[in-house]
Amino acid sequence: MNDKTRDAVIDDLLKKRPVGPAGAPKLSYESVSDYSYSRHEYVNVQKCSNPNHGYEDATLFSLGFKGLNEVKNYVMNRWFEGKSMYQIGSKKSTVTRRANRIWERVSDSVRRQERDGGKGIYKVTRSYSSTELGYVYSSNAEEAKSMADMFFPAEESTAYAVTFVEIGSVDRLYHYNATIKERYESQIDRQRLDIKASEKRIDQYTNFVTMLTILEGHQVAVETEV
């Protein structure tokens, strides 16, 4: 999804009554009292006849938001570019209101798409960690899991987990894995430096052992001369 399309979808979702994508059936609304977890109270909201406001799960997932903080970053970058929350003062409430509305309207679709998967990019982690080990391209979550088990190093008592992150083509693998490979290469360089430092210390300790052996031999010989 390009930036222009993304912004257009978000502009629609920010409306009191979104109209949905072009060509979609007309949406209807009714005013209901619903509990707002962000405001911790019941508020009057416009309940849409379509929970996704006419959009497919895949479309809302492709907006790229995985959590509320990412939505807040988007709002800041789009409407308050170059400024911090401190600098915008009273407009913090605008950021919070817009971010909450967007996330409330896309979060269910995001979670469903993450669970159901699809044809695209999957993040591979250890089952007990959220740190990414790399990314694979696959048609579904089951196939992605099989690829992770096949290609990632086998470790004792370690199981791999996969999370769907993007609907897209296999070419996107380069984008996602680039930073991971840089991280691994940095670790390799660091380990090589550690090896050199260890080898230097080994040489020092070996020289000490040799020196003490020679010293002992010399002193014993001197003291026992007749």
PLY file of the C-alpha trace (Angstrom):
ply
format ascii 1.0
element vertex 226
property float x
property float y
property float z
element edge 225
property int vertex1
property int vertex2
end_header
0.00 0.00 0.00
1.45 3.37 -1.01
1.44 6.39 1.29
-1.33 8.20 -0.62
-3.71 5.26 -0.35
-2.78 4.70 3.28
-3.47 8.32 4.19
-6.80 8.23 2.35
-7.97 5.14 4.27
-6.90 6.67 7.58
-8.62 9.97 6.76
-11.82 8.02 6.19
-11.44 6.03 9.42
-11.00 9.28 11.35
-14.42 10.50 10.25
-17.30 10.22 12.68
-19.00 8.05 10.07
-16.49 6.50 7.63
-17.89 5.81 4.15
-15.65 2.86 3.31
-13.76 2.16 0.08
-15.04 3.20 -3.33
-17.62 0.79 -4.68
-18.44 -0.74 -1.29
-22.09 -1.06 -0.19
-23.43 2.00 1.63
-22.86 1.83 5.38
-25.47 2.57 8.02
-24.90 3.86 11.55
-26.72 4.03 14.86
-25.77 5.87 18.02
-25.06 3.51 20.93
-23.45 3.71 24.35
-20.25 1.70 24.43
-17.39 1.33 26.91
-14.17 3.06 25.84
-11.10 1.32 27.24
-8.92 4.29 26.33
-11.18 6.74 28.22
-12.31 4.25 30.89
-15.95 5.24 30.61
-19.08 4.71 28.56
-19.38 7.04 25.59
-21.84 7.53 22.77
-20.39 6.10 19.56
-21.57 5.65 16.00
-21.91 1.89 15.56
-21.42 0.86 11.94
-23.38 -1.87 10.20
-20.00 -3.26 9.09
-17.39 -3.74 11.88
-14.59 -2.97 9.39
-16.38 0.09 7.97
-16.43 -1.61 4.57
-12.73 -2.49 4.43
-11.19 -5.93 4.19
-9.05 -7.23 7.05
-6.12 -7.35 4.64
-6.52 -3.65 3.80
-6.58 -2.52 7.43
-3.69 -4.86 8.25
-1.68 -3.35 5.39
-1.83 0.07 7.03
1.15 -1.28 8.96
0.03 -0.72 12.54
0.78 -3.43 15.10
-0.07 -1.41 18.21
-1.30 1.93 19.55
2.20 3.40 19.85
2.79 2.93 16.13
-0.46 4.76 15.41
0.62 7.64 17.68
3.94 7.85 15.82
2.05 8.02 12.52
-0.20 10.83 13.80
2.79 12.79 15.09
4.79 12.37 11.87
1.88 13.29 9.64
0.31 16.24 11.44
3.11 17.42 13.74
6.24 16.50 11.81
9.51 17.40 13.50
7.90 18.16 16.85
7.84 16.28 20.15
4.82 15.69 22.35
6.24 18.33 24.69
6.38 20.92 21.90
2.78 20.52 20.76
1.42 21.34 24.20
-2.39 21.24 24.38
-2.58 19.44 21.04
-1.48 16.23 22.79
-5.17 15.49 23.20
-5.57 15.67 19.42
-2.85 13.05 18.97
-4.40 10.81 21.61
-7.93 11.15 20.21
-6.90 10.45 16.61
-4.63 7.55 17.54
-7.27 5.93 19.74
-9.95 6.22 17.05
-7.71 4.73 14.37
-6.51 1.86 16.56
-10.01 1.04 17.83
-11.18 0.73 14.23
-8.31 -1.40 12.91
-7.09 -3.48 15.87
-9.52 -6.37 15.46
-8.61 -6.74 11.79
-4.89 -6.59 12.60
-5.19 -9.32 15.23
-7.30 -11.53 12.95
-4.87 -11.18 10.06
-1.89 -11.89 12.32
-3.62 -15.04 13.52
-4.91 -16.21 10.15
-1.79 -15.31 8.19
-1.70 -15.07 4.43
0.68 -14.89 1.49
3.54 -12.68 2.51
6.29 -12.08 5.06
6.54 -13.82 8.44
8.81 -12.94 11.35
10.66 -15.86 12.93
11.42 -15.83 16.66
12.19 -18.34 19.35
8.92 -19.45 20.89
9.79 -17.81 24.21
11.09 -14.52 22.78
9.89 -11.60 20.66
13.35 -10.84 19.22
13.35 -11.47 15.48
15.84 -14.03 14.16
14.92 -13.43 10.54
12.04 -13.38 8.06
10.61 -15.89 5.60
8.16 -15.62 2.72
5.31 -18.09 2.72
1.74 -18.75 1.62
0.45 -19.47 5.12
1.50 -19.71 8.76
1.90 -23.50 8.74
4.25 -23.40 5.76
6.19 -20.50 7.36
6.67 -22.55 10.52
7.98 -25.50 8.47
10.43 -23.22 6.69
11.66 -21.81 10.00
12.25 -25.32 11.34
14.03 -26.31 8.13
16.33 -23.34 7.54
17.07 -21.90 10.98
19.80 -23.56 13.07
18.56 -26.43 15.19
19.13 -25.78 18.86
18.46 -28.11 21.76
15.09 -27.44 23.42
14.36 -24.53 21.08
11.14 -24.21 19.09
10.51 -21.50 16.53
7.41 -19.33 16.23
6.21 -17.24 13.28
4.17 -14.04 13.13
2.57 -12.64 9.99
3.87 -9.10 9.38
3.10 -8.09 5.79
1.04 -9.04 2.77
3.43 -8.73 -0.13
5.88 -10.26 -2.55
9.00 -12.30 -1.89
11.17 -9.29 -2.84
10.27 -7.73 0.52
12.48 -10.33 2.19
15.53 -8.24 1.30
14.08 -5.24 3.11
13.24 -7.14 6.28
16.36 -9.30 6.50
18.83 -6.51 5.69
18.97 -5.11 9.23
19.04 -8.62 10.72
22.07 -9.55 8.60
23.81 -6.32 9.61
23.20 -7.20 13.25
24.64 -10.69 12.80
27.65 -9.33 10.92
28.30 -6.87 13.77
28.14 -9.74 16.22
30.60 -11.74 14.09
33.04 -8.79 14.07
32.66 -8.41 17.82
33.30 -12.10 18.41
36.40 -11.96 16.19
37.74 -9.07 18.26
37.02 -11.10 21.40
38.95 -14.03 19.90
41.94 -11.79 19.15
41.86 -10.40 22.67
41.63 -13.93 24.09
44.53 -15.12 21.92
46.62 -12.17 23.16
45.81 -13.03 26.76
46.63 -16.70 26.10
50.05 -15.65 24.76
50.62 -13.52 27.85
49.67 -16.34 30.20
51.84 -18.78 28.24
54.79 -16.40 28.51
54.22 -16.12 32.26
54.19 -19.91 32.62
57.40 -20.16 30.54
59.03 -17.37 32.52
58.17 -18.98 35.86
59.46 -22.36 34.67
62.77 -20.83 33.54
63.00 -18.78 36.74
62.42 -21.84 38.88
64.99 -23.85 36.95
67.56 -21.09 37.12
67.14 -20.43 40.84
67.11 -24.11 41.78
70.28 -24.66 39.74
72.05 -21.70 41.38
71.10 -22.67 44.89
72.07 -26.32 44.48
75.45 -25.74 42.83
78.34 -27.40 44.70
0 1
1 2
2 3
3 4
4 5
5 6
6 7
7 8
8 9
9 10
10 11
11 12
12 13
13 14
14 15
15 16
16 17
17 18
18 19
19 20
20 21
21 22
22 23
23 24
24 25
25 26
26 27
27 28
28 29
29 30
30 31
31 32
32 33
33 34
34 35
35 36
36 37
37 38
38 39
39 40
40 41
41 42
42 43
43 44
44 45
45 46
46 47
47 48
48 49
49 50
50 51
51 52
52 53
53 54
54 55
55 56
56 57
57 58
58 59
59 60
60 61
61 62
62 63
63 64
64 65
65 66
66 67
67 68
68 69
69 70
70 71
71 72
72 73
73 74
74 75
75 76
76 77
77 78
78 79
79 80
80 81
81 82
82 83
83 84
84 85
85 86
86 87
87 88
88 89
89 90
90 91
91 92
92 93
93 94
94 95
95 96
96 97
97 98
98 99
99 100
100 101
101 102
102 103
103 104
104 105
105 106
106 107
107 108
108 109
109 110
110 111
111 112
112 113
113 114
114 115
115 116
116 117
117 118
118 119
119 120
120 121
121 122
122 123
123 124
124 125
125 126
126 127
127 128
128 129
129 130
130 131
131 132
132 133
133 134
134 135
135 136
136 137
137 138
138 139
139 140
140 141
141 142
142 143
143 144
144 145
145 146
146 147
147 148
148 149
149 150
150 151
151 152
152 153
153 154
154 155
155 156
156 157
157 158
158 159
159 160
160 161
161 162
162 163
163 164
164 165
165 166
166 167
167 168
168 169
169 170
170 171
171 172
172 173
173 174
174 175
175 176
176 177
177 178
178 179
179 180
180 181
181 182
182 183
183 184
184 185
185 186
186 187
187 188
188 189
189 190
190 191
191 192
192 193
193 194
194 195
195 196
196 197
197 198
198 199
199 200
200 201
201 202
202 203
203 204
204 205
205 206
206 207
207 208
208 209
209 210
210 211
211 212
212 213
213 214
214 215
215 216
216 217
217 218
218 219
219 220
220 221
221 222
222 223
223 224
224 225
